[in-house]
Amino acid sequence: MVGASGRMGTQMLRLLPEFPALQLVGAVASEQRAAAGTTVSSGDGSVLPISAALPPLLAGADLVIDFSSAGAAAAHLAACAAARVALLLGTTGLAPELSAPLAAAAEVIPLLVAPNTSPGVNLLLELVRESAQRLPAGYDIEIIETHHRDKTDAPSGTALALGEAAAAGRGSRLSELAAYARHGHGSPRQQGQIGFGVLRGGDVVGEHEVWFLGQGERLLLKHAATDRSVFARGALLAAQWLAGRPAGRYAMRDVFISGYR
Ligand SMILES: NC(=O)c1ccc[n+]([C@@H]2O[C@H](COP(=O)([O-])OP(=O)(O)OC[C@H]3O[C@@H](n4cnc5c(N)ncnc54)[C@H](OP(=O)(O)O)[C@@H]3O)[C@@H](O)[C@H]2O)c1
């Protein structure tokens, strides 16, 4: 587990006993954390030291779960590919330059890139895609997201993924339809736009609403995360699904469609 000392890592370690098929064989975090001699408990009672180096741990591993830092993703990806160990990459904000290394790694290892591991959000993505496809083109689509006051990126990665799903349902790309900012006068809504609204405040874990607004009716699809453990549990479900698969590039959609089995 890479990022074992972080918020996601800590939650996953806490939930690990619910997943008897998964056994922790190594824990990785930053150099400072490793140098401080920090340890983690593996759920079966044993205690492991946190290491700063992933490659030496891979000989004894079937799968790596990485929720750490976007800046370190390239090195972790290369290490897993070289050692032929499956990788669940949950870290977000991956650089566009990682596209080619991700594609190359997926030739030799099972690779699941999972920017949102919540089962509910992954179902919502499907519902949004289908709704956008089935409703008449005249229905306006608006996405509203709410997060805690400390979140720095906007709109959230999940809001953007919902926008991409809505655009795909309409046979298009979000980059062609998105309206991220509205202010001032004289700019009415354009047909086909996908609009975004962003709210920030308090301790909101994450809420996403997708509105389809037609003449005489509105359809609202909404997801609310009430506890970060939903992402940790979803990640462990996905890890269990990924272990033992053939090499290839997978997404949470594949996990979801196969019913997590
Ligand atoms: N896919 C999802 O559903 C989902 C859900 C939540 C979060 N995330 C993403 O997961 C990532 C981690 O989130 P978080 O909230 O757990 O962050 P966090 O609390 O800041 O934890 C980050 C972890 O990564 C470690 N780390 C940092 N730099 C590293 C490096 N160079 N090499 C190895 N380990 C390193 C940290 O170690 P130290 O303790 O030593 O600093 C810590 O264990 C973020 O990208 C976040 O956006 C994804």
The ligand as a Gaussian input file, in Angstrom:
#p B3LYP/6-31G(d) Opt

LIG

0 1
 N       -9.859000       7.509000      -5.931000
 C      -10.592000       8.018000      -4.949000
 O      -11.772000       7.710000      -4.769000
 C       -9.931000       8.978000      -3.990000
 C      -10.546000       9.318000      -2.782000
 C       -9.854000      10.162000      -1.909000
 C       -8.600000      10.638000      -2.243000
 N       -8.046000      10.290000      -3.443000
 C       -6.692000      10.729000      -3.831000
 O       -5.750000       9.910000      -3.160000
 C       -4.555000      10.665000      -2.926000
 C       -4.218000      10.643000      -1.441000
 O       -5.269000      11.263000      -0.731000
 P       -5.228000      11.412000       0.855000
 O       -6.403000      12.245000       1.226000
 O       -5.045000      10.088000       1.485000
 O       -3.873000      12.274000       1.012000
 P       -2.946000      12.448000       2.289000
 O       -3.713000      12.285000       3.541000
 O       -2.182000      13.698000       2.067000
 O       -1.934000      11.202000       2.178000
 C       -0.970000      11.099000       1.167000
 C       -0.150000       9.856000       1.399000
 O        0.800000       9.731000       0.348000
 C        2.107000       9.669000       0.907000
 N        3.081000      10.275000       0.010000
 C        3.244000      11.583000      -0.305000
 N        4.245000      11.731000      -1.183000
 C        4.730000      10.483000      -1.414000
 C        5.781000       9.976000      -2.226000
 N        6.557000      10.773000      -2.975000
 N        6.019000       8.631000      -2.225000
 C        5.256000       7.819000      -1.472000
 N        4.251000       8.245000      -0.676000
 C        3.996000       9.564000      -0.653000
 C        1.975000      10.421000       2.221000
 O        3.048000      10.082000       3.065000
 P        3.464000      11.015000       4.318000
 O        2.478000      10.714000       5.401000
 O        4.818000      10.526000       4.611000
 O        3.411000      12.431000       3.836000
 C        0.633000       9.880000       2.692000
 O        0.771000       8.563000       3.173000
 C       -4.847000      12.069000      -3.474000
 O       -4.379000      12.142000      -4.805000
 C       -6.357000      12.148000      -3.433000
 O       -6.895000      13.092000      -4.337000
 C       -8.680000       9.473000      -4.310000

